[in-house]
Amino acid sequence: MTGRHPAVAGTFYPDNKKVLLKQLDSLFSGVSEKQESEMVVSPHAGYVYSGKSAAHAIASLKRFQRFIILGPSHYPVGPRFSVVINGSWETPLGNVVIDREMAAALKNKCSLLEEDTTAHEREHSIEVQLPFLQRIFGKFAFVPISIRNSDYSKKFLEECEAVGKAVCLAAKAGAGIIASSDFSHYVSLEEAENKEKGVLEAIMKLDPEGFFTALDKADSSVCGYGPIAVLLYAAKELGLKAKVLHSSNSGDVTGDTSEIVSYHAIGFYRE
């Protein structure tokens, strides 16, 4: 992949540079400039719905020059853990280059990571993070890792742990980590809050096993649970602390809380 064209520009976010910059500036308006997060969970819905929470997540990051972005695959294509090694990704704000050295090092460290572009071609969960990062960081390099979620099994959790250990080494070398995920899907606001209570508690404790248990118990619809589990293992290894930075849901925009999608910006930082 020498240059990936955006898959969801014009749908999830504006495909016009001027319009996109205006929307991003509006979303970042009033957001805290305290830059302490080494890792974040950030949502990936249309900017009109989840953009404010995403802005809180991205703005909280320390001023890194390299990022690993972990996103769930919403399509059943490609290997379980797909990493892109070469090229760049295009957005209306310009091209973002793949950090070849870091991508190759990750792949060499963890055999589960397979070089693959097919899982990334139509997927939006990683792409939508890039314009936020471009607006805050300007020029940077990144490594996209698409994760095709399996289940809440011990085997998948062990796979996430193995990837998390590789990601942790990159974090120690100065890379910021982003796990892209929305939370509850198409349930009432009350049901979402009930389902997410144990899930968020496990995240705050940096407890990947408890996270999977809570997801299973609540019959949760968190779409990025694989990426979050990978991040939790890396954050736990580094001894980070977690806090919810911002929460929102689609009902904030539509006015209908009977069937919402929920979003949380979560930061992971050193005390």
C-alpha positions as CSV (number, residue, x, y, z in Angstrom):
1,M,0.0,0.0,0.0
2,T,1.9,3.1,-1.2
3,G,-0.9,5.5,-0.5
4,R,-4.3,4.7,1.1
5,H,-7.1,7.0,0.1
6,P,-9.7,7.8,2.8
7,A,-12.6,5.4,2.9
8,V,-15.1,7.6,4.9
9,A,-14.2,11.2,4.1
10,G,-17.4,12.9,3.1
11,T,-19.5,10.6,5.3
12,F,-18.0,10.3,8.8
13,Y,-16.3,13.6,8.4
14,P,-16.0,16.4,5.8
15,D,-14.0,15.7,2.7
16,N,-13.3,19.4,2.2
17,K,-10.2,20.7,4.0
18,K,-11.6,24.1,5.0
19,V,-14.9,22.6,6.3
20,L,-13.0,19.8,8.1
21,L,-10.7,22.3,9.8
22,K,-13.7,24.4,10.9
23,Q,-15.4,21.4,12.4
24,L,-12.3,20.2,14.2
25,D,-11.6,23.6,15.7
26,S,-15.2,23.6,17.0
27,L,-14.8,20.2,18.5
28,F,-11.5,21.1,20.2
29,S,-13.0,24.4,21.5
30,G,-13.1,24.4,25.3
31,V,-11.2,21.1,25.6
32,S,-8.6,21.0,28.3
33,E,-5.0,21.5,27.1
34,K,-3.6,19.4,29.9
35,Q,-1.3,17.0,27.9
36,E,-0.6,14.1,30.2
37,S,-2.0,10.9,28.5
38,E,0.4,8.4,27.1
39,M,-2.4,6.2,25.8
40,V,-6.1,6.9,25.1
41,V,-9.3,5.2,24.2
42,S,-11.0,7.4,21.5
43,P,-14.3,6.8,19.7
44,H,-14.7,6.5,15.9
45,A,-18.2,7.4,14.9
46,G,-19.2,10.3,12.7
47,Y,-17.7,13.5,14.0
48,V,-21.1,15.1,14.6
49,Y,-21.8,12.3,17.1
50,S,-18.6,11.3,18.8
51,G,-16.3,14.1,17.8
52,K,-16.3,16.0,21.1
53,S,-15.2,12.9,23.0
54,A,-12.6,12.1,20.4
55,A,-11.3,15.7,20.8
56,H,-10.9,15.3,24.6
57,A,-9.0,12.0,24.0
58,I,-6.6,13.3,21.4
59,A,-6.0,16.7,23.1
60,S,-5.0,14.9,26.3
61,L,-2.1,13.1,24.6
62,K,1.5,14.1,25.3
63,R,3.3,15.6,22.3
64,F,4.4,12.4,20.6
65,Q,5.8,12.2,17.1
66,R,4.9,8.6,16.6
67,F,1.7,6.7,17.3
68,I,0.3,3.2,17.2
69,I,-3.4,3.2,16.4
70,L,-5.3,0.0,17.3
71,G,-8.7,-0.3,15.7
72,P,-11.3,-3.0,15.4
73,S,-12.1,-4.4,12.0
74,H,-15.8,-4.1,11.2
75,Y,-15.4,-6.3,8.1
76,P,-14.5,-10.1,8.2
77,V,-11.4,-9.7,6.0
78,G,-7.7,-10.1,6.7
79,P,-5.8,-11.8,9.5
80,R,-6.7,-11.4,13.2
81,F,-4.0,-8.8,13.7
82,S,-3.2,-6.8,10.6
83,V,-0.4,-4.3,10.5
84,V,0.6,-2.0,7.6
85,I,4.4,-1.7,7.2
86,N,4.8,0.8,4.3
87,G,3.3,3.8,2.6
88,S,1.1,6.6,3.8
89,W,-2.6,7.4,4.5
90,E,-4.3,10.3,2.9
91,T,-6.9,12.6,4.6
92,P,-8.3,15.9,3.4
93,L,-5.5,17.5,5.6
94,G,-2.7,15.7,3.8
95,N,-0.8,12.5,4.0
96,V,0.3,10.7,7.1
97,V,3.3,8.4,6.7
98,I,3.6,4.9,8.1
99,D,6.5,4.5,10.5
100,R,8.2,1.7,8.7
101,E,10.9,1.1,11.4
102,M,8.4,0.8,14.2
103,A,5.9,-1.3,12.2
104,A,8.7,-3.7,11.3
105,A,9.9,-3.9,14.9
106,L,6.4,-4.7,16.1
107,K,5.9,-7.4,13.5
108,N,9.3,-8.9,14.4
109,K,8.5,-8.8,18.1
110,C,5.1,-10.4,17.8
111,S,4.4,-13.2,15.3
112,L,0.6,-12.6,15.6
113,L,1.0,-9.4,13.7
114,E,0.8,-10.1,10.0
115,E,1.5,-7.6,7.2
116,D,-1.7,-6.9,5.5
117,T,-3.6,-4.1,3.8
118,T,-7.0,-5.7,3.0
119,A,-8.3,-5.3,6.5
120,H,-7.6,-1.6,6.3
121,E,-9.0,-0.7,2.9
122,R,-12.6,0.0,3.9
123,E,-12.2,0.2,7.6
124,H,-13.0,3.6,9.4
125,S,-11.9,3.0,13.0
126,I,-8.3,4.0,12.5
127,E,-8.8,6.5,9.7
128,V,-11.1,8.8,11.7
129,Q,-8.4,9.4,14.3
130,L,-6.0,10.9,11.9
131,P,-7.5,14.3,11.2
132,F,-7.8,14.9,15.0
133,L,-4.1,14.0,15.3
134,Q,-3.2,16.1,12.3
135,R,-4.9,19.2,13.8
136,I,-3.1,18.9,17.1
137,F,0.2,17.4,16.2
138,G,0.8,18.5,12.6
139,K,3.4,16.2,11.2
140,F,3.7,12.7,12.8
141,A,4.2,9.1,11.8
142,F,2.0,6.1,12.8
143,V,1.4,2.4,12.7
144,P,-2.1,1.1,12.0
145,I,-3.1,-2.2,13.6
146,S,-6.5,-3.6,12.7
147,I,-7.9,-6.3,15.1
148,R,-10.6,-8.6,14.0
149,N,-12.3,-9.3,17.3
150,S,-13.0,-13.0,18.1
151,D,-14.8,-13.5,21.4
152,Y,-14.2,-13.1,25.1
153,S,-12.2,-16.3,25.3
154,K,-9.0,-17.0,27.2
155,K,-7.2,-17.6,23.8
156,F,-8.1,-14.3,22.3
157,L,-7.2,-12.5,25.6
158,E,-3.8,-14.2,25.5
159,E,-3.4,-13.0,21.9
160,C,-4.2,-9.5,23.0
161,E,-1.7,-9.8,25.8
162,A,1.1,-10.9,23.3
163,V,0.3,-7.9,21.1
164,G,0.1,-5.7,24.2
165,K,3.6,-6.6,25.2
166,A,5.0,-5.6,21.8
167,V,3.0,-2.4,21.9
168,C,4.4,-1.7,25.4
169,L,7.9,-1.8,24.1
170,A,7.0,0.8,21.5
171,A,5.4,3.0,24.2
172,K,8.6,2.8,26.2
173,A,10.5,4.0,23.1
174,G,8.3,7.1,22.9
175,A,5.2,6.2,20.9
176,G,1.6,7.3,21.9
177,I,-1.0,4.6,21.8
178,I,-4.6,5.0,20.7
179,A,-7.3,2.3,21.0
180,S,-10.3,3.2,18.8
181,S,-13.6,2.1,20.1
182,D,-17.3,3.1,20.6
183,F,-19.1,1.5,23.5
184,S,-22.8,0.6,23.7
185,H,-24.7,0.3,20.4
186,Y,-28.4,0.8,19.8
187,V,-29.7,0.4,23.4
188,S,-31.4,3.0,25.6
189,L,-29.2,5.4,27.6
190,E,-30.3,3.7,30.8
191,E,-29.4,0.3,29.5
192,A,-26.0,1.5,28.2
193,E,-25.2,3.0,31.6
194,N,-26.1,-0.3,33.3
195,K,-24.1,-2.4,30.9
196,E,-21.0,-0.2,31.0
197,K,-20.7,0.1,34.8
198,G,-18.6,-3.0,35.3
199,V,-16.8,-2.6,31.9
200,L,-15.6,0.9,32.9
201,E,-14.6,-0.3,36.4
202,A,-12.4,-3.0,34.8
203,I,-10.8,-0.4,32.5
204,M,-10.1,1.9,35.4
205,K,-8.4,-1.0,37.2
206,L,-6.3,-1.9,34.1
207,D,-7.8,-5.4,34.4
208,P,-8.0,-7.0,31.0
209,E,-9.4,-10.3,32.3
210,G,-12.0,-8.4,34.4
211,F,-12.8,-6.3,31.3
212,F,-13.6,-9.4,29.2
213,T,-15.6,-10.9,32.1
214,A,-17.6,-7.7,32.4
215,L,-18.3,-7.5,28.7
216,D,-19.5,-11.1,28.6
217,K,-21.7,-10.7,31.7
218,A,-23.3,-7.5,30.4
219,D,-23.8,-8.9,26.9
220,S,-22.0,-5.8,25.8
221,S,-21.6,-4.3,22.4
222,V,-18.3,-2.5,22.8
223,C,-16.9,-2.8,19.3
224,G,-13.2,-2.2,20.0
225,Y,-12.7,-4.6,22.9
226,G,-9.7,-6.2,21.3
227,P,-7.9,-2.9,20.9
228,I,-8.8,-1.9,24.4
229,A,-7.5,-5.2,25.8
230,V,-4.2,-4.7,24.0
231,L,-3.9,-1.2,25.4
232,L,-4.8,-2.4,28.9
233,Y,-2.0,-4.9,28.9
234,A,0.5,-2.2,27.8
235,A,-0.8,0.4,30.3
236,K,-0.6,-2.2,33.1
237,E,3.0,-3.0,32.2
238,L,3.9,0.7,32.4
239,G,2.0,1.2,35.7
240,L,-0.3,3.9,34.2
241,K,-3.5,5.3,35.8
242,A,-6.8,5.6,34.0
243,K,-9.5,8.2,34.0
244,V,-12.6,9.0,32.0
245,L,-12.0,12.4,30.3
246,H,-15.3,12.8,28.5
247,S,-18.5,10.8,27.8
248,S,-21.2,11.4,25.3
249,N,-23.8,9.6,23.2
250,S,-25.6,10.0,20.0
251,G,-28.8,11.1,21.9
252,D,-27.0,14.3,22.7
253,V,-27.3,15.2,19.1
254,T,-30.5,13.5,18.0
255,G,-32.4,14.1,21.3
256,D,-33.5,10.5,21.3
257,T,-32.1,8.5,24.2
258,S,-34.2,5.4,23.5
259,E,-31.6,3.9,21.2
260,I,-28.1,5.4,21.4
261,V,-24.5,4.7,20.7
262,S,-22.2,5.7,23.6
263,Y,-18.7,7.1,23.5
264,H,-16.0,7.5,26.2
265,A,-12.6,9.3,26.0
266,I,-10.3,7.6,28.5
267,G,-6.8,8.7,29.3
268,F,-3.9,6.7,30.7
269,Y,-1.2,8.6,32.4
270,R,1.6,8.6,35.0
271,E,0.9,10.0,38.4
